[in-house]
Amino acid sequence: MNLKPSGYGWSAVPGSDTLRYMGETDAATGMPDGMGILAYDDSHFYIGELRQGRRHGRGFLYIKEEKTEVKPVWHRGTYEEVMATAEFDSCGRVIHCENVGKWVNEGVTTATWHKEQDGHWQDDAYAGDADVSPLYRHPWNKRELGYGHYSLYDGSAGSEYGPFFSPLSGLKKDGAFGDYHMATLYDADHLLVVTHQQRVCKLGVGDSFEWDETWGDPGHERGTRYQTYLREPQS
């Protein structure tokens, strides 16, 4: 999951020149409060529970690391260089040309995302790891996480997409799950889930989480309702 704190739905944290936030807020103070994502920059994020702008509760750090290595990169020759090797048929059409070019050593940058300090937070400080090992064995690895959405037209539902479910056996160690979610264990009975729309929620078996992205006047909205589900495996 590639988080982008400059995109739609992000806002500045009151009193900070640099912090960005997406998620639940305190209506009285405007501060991050509840489930959400706190962005320190384009590469460092806190995901989980917050209280009045401070990391507090269940959460983890999500960090992008970039690595640059010098590797040989193939540079194709110019049009003129390629055409100098061309062979033509009787009608003047190219029937063959050489793969002209050269290898050049260049710096190639790759980016990887990973979790850190996946556990419990107290007053903005890390208090200790959570045991997430149950996610990778029965019954959690058999449970299914699902995704779907449908269009909204003038306050009513339009075309539907999904829902589609996959077993949590596909959950990677970095928390990534398919194309639409990342997840970790909130407690013995719940997941802490981040959707591909960068919404954070807590789900128990049988629960669903949904949110709307709409525009237009009330009663004449256009947009999409997104849904995330957690269920027991279906026979």
C-alpha positions in Angstrom: 0.0 0.0 0.0 1.5 3.3 -1.1 0.2 6.1 1.2 0.1 9.7 -0.2 -0.5 12.3 2.4 -1.0 15.1 -0.2 -4.1 13.4 -1.7 -7.8 13.7 -1.2 -9.1 13.4 2.3 -5.9 14.5 4.1 -5.8 17.6 6.3 -3.3 19.5 8.4 -3.1 18.7 12.1 -4.0 21.8 14.2 -0.9 23.5 15.6 1.5 21.7 13.3 3.2 23.0 10.2 4.2 19.5 8.9 1.8 16.8 10.2 -1.0 15.5 8.0 -3.9 13.4 9.0 -6.7 11.2 7.7 -9.3 9.7 10.0 -11.6 10.4 12.9 -11.3 13.8 14.7 -12.7 15.4 17.9 -15.4 17.7 16.8 -14.6 20.2 19.6 -10.9 20.5 19.1 -10.4 19.4 15.5 -7.6 17.1 16.7 -7.0 13.5 15.5 -9.0 11.4 17.8 -10.0 7.8 17.2 -8.8 5.6 14.2 -6.7 7.2 11.6 -3.3 7.7 9.8 -0.8 10.3 11.0 1.7 11.3 8.3 5.1 12.8 9.3 6.3 13.0 5.7 5.9 11.0 2.5 7.7 8.0 4.0 6.8 7.8 7.7 3.3 7.1 9.1 1.6 6.0 12.2 -1.6 3.9 11.7 -4.0 3.2 14.4 -5.6 4.8 17.5 -5.0 8.4 18.5 -6.1 10.6 21.4 -6.1 14.4 20.9 -3.4 14.1 18.2 -1.1 11.7 20.2 -0.5 8.1 19.4 -2.5 6.2 22.0 -3.9 2.7 21.9 -3.3 0.0 19.2 -1.2 1.0 16.3 2.0 0.6 14.3 4.5 2.6 12.2 4.5 2.2 8.5 7.7 3.2 6.8 9.0 3.5 3.2 12.7 2.8 2.7 14.4 3.7 -0.6 17.6 2.0 -1.7 19.7 3.0 -4.6 22.0 0.5 -6.3 24.2 0.9 -9.4 22.9 -1.6 -12.0 23.4 -2.0 -15.8 20.5 -0.5 -17.7 19.9 -1.2 -21.4 19.7 2.0 -23.5 18.2 1.4 -27.0 20.0 3.1 -29.8 18.7 6.1 -31.7 16.3 5.7 -34.6 19.1 6.5 -37.0 21.4 3.8 -35.4 18.6 1.2 -35.5 17.7 2.0 -39.1 21.3 1.7 -40.2 21.0 -2.0 -39.6 17.6 -2.4 -41.3 16.8 -4.9 -44.1 14.0 -4.1 -46.5 11.7 -6.2 -48.7 11.0 -5.3 -52.4 8.3 -2.9 -51.3 10.6 -1.0 -49.0 9.1 -2.4 -45.8 11.5 -3.1 -42.9 11.7 -6.9 -42.4 14.6 -7.0 -39.9 16.8 -4.7 -37.8 19.3 -5.2 -35.1 18.7 -4.6 -31.4 21.2 -1.7 -31.3 22.1 -0.2 -28.0 24.4 -0.4 -25.0 24.4 -1.2 -21.3 25.1 1.7 -19.0 25.7 1.5 -15.3 23.1 3.7 -13.5 21.8 4.3 -10.1 18.4 2.5 -9.8 16.2 3.4 -6.8 13.7 0.9 -5.4 11.2 1.5 -2.5 9.9 -1.0 0.0 7.3 -0.6 2.8 7.4 -2.3 6.1 5.8 -2.2 9.6 7.6 -1.3 12.8 6.5 -1.2 16.4 3.3 -3.1 15.8 1.8 -2.9 19.3 0.5 -0.6 22.0 1.1 3.1 22.4 0.7 5.3 25.5 0.7 9.1 25.4 2.6 9.2 22.1 5.3 6.7 23.3 5.7 3.0 22.3 4.6 0.8 25.2 5.3 -2.7 23.7 4.7 -5.3 21.0 1.4 -6.9 20.3 1.3 -10.7 19.7 0.1 -11.0 16.1 1.1 -14.6 15.7 -2.5 -15.9 15.9 -3.2 -14.2 12.5 -1.0 -16.9 10.8 -2.8 -19.9 12.2 -6.3 -21.4 12.7 -8.9 -19.9 12.9 -7.7 -16.5 11.8 -5.9 -17.7 8.7 -9.2 -19.2 7.5 -11.3 -16.2 8.0 -12.1 -14.0 5.0 -11.6 -10.3 4.4 -13.7 -8.8 1.7 -14.1 -5.7 -0.4 -16.8 -4.2 -2.5 -18.4 -0.9 -3.6 -21.3 0.5 -5.5 -22.1 3.8 -7.2 -24.4 6.4 -5.6 -26.9 8.4 -7.7 -29.2 11.0 -6.2 -29.0 9.2 -2.8 -29.8 5.8 -4.2 -27.5 2.8 -5.0 -26.4 2.2 -8.6 -24.2 -0.4 -10.1 -22.5 -2.8 -7.6 -18.9 -4.3 -7.7 -18.3 -7.3 -5.5 -18.1 -8.1 -2.7 -15.0 -10.3 -3.2 -13.6 -12.3 -0.3 -10.2 -13.9 0.3 -8.9 -16.0 3.2 -6.4 -14.3 5.6 -3.9 -17.0 4.8 -2.8 -14.5 2.1 -1.8 -11.9 4.7 1.9 -11.1 4.4 4.3 -10.5 7.3 4.4 -6.7 6.5 0.6 -6.6 6.8 -0.2 -6.3 3.1 -3.3 -8.2 2.0 -4.0 -8.4 -1.8 -4.7 -5.1 -3.6 -7.2 -3.6 -1.2 -6.1 -3.9 2.4 -3.4 -4.2 5.0 -4.2 -5.7 8.4 -2.9 -6.6 11.8 -4.4 -8.1 14.9 -6.2 -5.5 17.1 -7.0 -8.0 19.9 -8.1 -11.7 20.1 -11.4 -11.0 18.4 -10.7 -8.1 16.0 -8.6 -6.9 13.2 -7.1 -3.5 12.7 -7.6 -2.9 8.9 -6.4 -0.2 6.5 -8.4 -0.1 3.3 -7.0 0.9 -0.1 -8.8 4.2 0.3 -6.6 4.9 3.4 -9.4 4.4 5.9 -8.7 2.7 9.3 -11.2 0.5 11.1 -11.6 -2.3 13.7 -13.5 -5.4 12.5 -14.8 -8.4 14.3 -16.1 -11.5 12.5 -19.5 -10.6 11.0 -18.7 -6.9 11.0 -18.5 -4.5 8.0 -17.2 -1.0 7.6 -18.4 1.4 4.9 -17.8 5.0 3.9 -19.0 7.3 1.2 -17.0 9.5 -1.1 -19.6 11.9 -2.7 -20.0 15.2 -4.3 -22.9 17.4 -5.4 -25.9 18.9 -3.6 -27.8 16.9 -0.9 -30.3 14.6 -2.6 -28.4 14.9 -5.9 -25.1 13.3 -4.8 -22.8 11.4 -7.0 -20.1 9.1 -5.7 -19.2 5.7 -4.4 -19.9 3.7 -1.2 -17.0 1.5 -0.3 -17.4 -1.6 2.0 -15.0 -3.8 3.8 -16.1 -7.1 5.5 -14.7 -9.8 7.8 -16.4 -13.2 8.0 -16.0 -16.9 8.8 -15.1 -19.1 5.8 -18.1 -20.1 3.7 -18.6 -23.8 3.0 
